[in-house]
Amino acid sequence: MDVTTVTEGTPAKKTKPSCKYRDQWGSEFNFLKRSRVGDSHAFCKFCNCDFSISHGGRNDVGQHEKSAKHKRGLEAQKHAQAMSAFVTRNATEADQVTHAEVKMAMLCAKNNIPFSFHDDFNKYVADMFRTLLLHENTQREKLRLLKSSKLITGHSTGAIAAELEDELAKTCRSQPFSLMCDESNNRKTDKEFVILTRLYDEATLQVATRFLEMPICNIGNAENLYEKLSEALRKRGIPWDNLIAFNSDNASVMKGRHNSVISRLKTSQPHVQDLGCICHLVQLATGCGIRAAQAYFNSHEEVERSVKVRDLASHLRDPIVKTYFLFLSAALKPLSEFNIAFQSEGVQIHKLEEEMSRLMKRFLGYLIPARAIVAVPLREVEYGDGHQLADEDLFIGADTKTFMRSGELPVSAEKKIFQTVRNFYEAVLKKMFSSFPFDHPLLRDLKVLDPAARLNITPGTVERLRALFPQLRLKEDKMREEFIDYQVTDSKELPQEDRIDRFWGMIGKDMRFSELPKFMKALLCIPHSNASSERVFSMCLMLQEEEMIALKSSKDDVKDIT
């Protein structure tokens, strides 16, 4: 619209309206774009400046294009390199190898695959995909395991570790998790304190154990260990409210009632649950049995006088010692099988009470009649003198019986050997009864996790469990409704999953359930043992050995060259 101005005594004068920037000019002139100054200006990308177009509009753009300043900017633009030239380059063979190594390291880190897997992986890939093999270099082959481990955990190149650590911290800040800890006993170097988390991974619908930190702690008292643990959570912003359980070995510095790591943990999270490491408890029971059996040999005059007992290489040539070892190979088998089962990374916590009872009943059955075990509360079973089987009925293993019948064993030694067998069983059972967590209020109700047992679970079971974890802030009525719905649902309509953690992950995707799967996933994260922490130290030792081998090989190569 025309704008007129009127001054007294002069005729009205028309003022030309100012021109405005049009978006189509950007496609017509490749150097042009809208200015931040306003619609009356345009911006030249070559000159890096704003200029007015209010008077002539498109003609102003043409005038600017013909200006000396614009021509200089255009000439400079022709010889300038694109920004991509500074951040990208042609992928060389070495680049492709590095890219492949990083991807492989990331895969192993995310899936918690042992570093030793790289050894076999490289060999098989070379055979399966020879045409795709990117690089063959002897020195790289020597350092391949060390390289991947450094890529994941190294201080200088641990980019993957940093990224995964940030992801882990974010997860622990938003959902329940458990902690597992252990302290190294290396006397030659700094003592390390490994801290692991056990949590539910929503991406894989599985319970996972993740490495959190391994600080140096040379003075391993309860106060220092707790401070290291607290600092690991504090600097990542992980709240104590999300901690539901703790596991470590059963050393007093960790598990003592008044002055330990767990006693301090309970000041930060009063509702943290601690079942102890069942594998360590089984190991302690085994040690008690063996020491009880050794007491016989230490007091046996004939054996004491024999140099063979003091000479380990000659032990098995002594018929008495051979009998002892044959018996132990049979008697220790159930303990070994139990230990192996509960060193698994998979979820075993819901089986713990049943398997502990089965193990103890088996050992009782080795020593006393079955009728004394059946229909009697486990803690009330009598297994002392006067309740035991006759010598010929004690379990000593088929190989032991065969050897004793061969005539090689002196008849005079048989009675004391059977007494040793009794001492062994009594010591193992005594330690089991005193240390196994049979009376833990949590353990008896964890059968709720097993889908096969769902119809045998009472509402009171769920309520007792819920009361142990007030930090989860679960809605009682909602939980009761969802649990009943879960119980009455036909089995065919429930997820057909063999893995118990994936089963509850799939239940969580059902719109009917929210509180129940949240609770079950938290319970699944309770550790059944501390084997994962022990494995970290084994892995570190293996890496140190690999590094020494790699360094030695490098020195040998240098010697060959010089």
Buried (B, 14 or more C-beta within 10 A) or exposed (E): EEEEEEEEEEEEEEEEEEBEBBEEBBEEBEBBBBBEEEBBBBBBEBBEBBBBBBEEBBEBBEBBBEEEEBEEBBEEEEEEEEEEEEEEEEEEEEEEBBEBBBEBBBEBBBEEEEBEBBBEBBEEBEEEEEEEEBEEEEEEBBBBBBBBBBBBBBEEBBBBBEEBBEEBBEBBBEBBBBBBBBBBEEEEEEBBBBBBBBBBBEEEBBBBBBBBBBBEBEEBEBEBBBBBBBEBBEEBEBBBEBBBBBBBBBBEBBBEEEEBBBBBBBEBBEBBBBBBBBBBBBBBBBEBBBEBBBBBBEEBEEBEEBEBBEEEEEBEEBBBBBBBEBBBEBBBEBBEEBBEBBBEBEBBBBBBBEBBEEBBBBBBBBBBEEEBBEEEEBEEBEBEEEEBBEBEEBBBBEBBBEBBEEEEBEEEBBEBBBEBBBBBBBBBBBBBBEBBBBEBEBBBBBBBBBBEEBEEBEEEBBBBBBEBBEBBEBEEEEBBBBBEEBEEBEEEEBBEBEBBBBBBBBBBEBEEBBBBBBBBBBBBBBBBBBBBBBBBBEBBEBBEEBBEBBEEBEEEEEEEEE
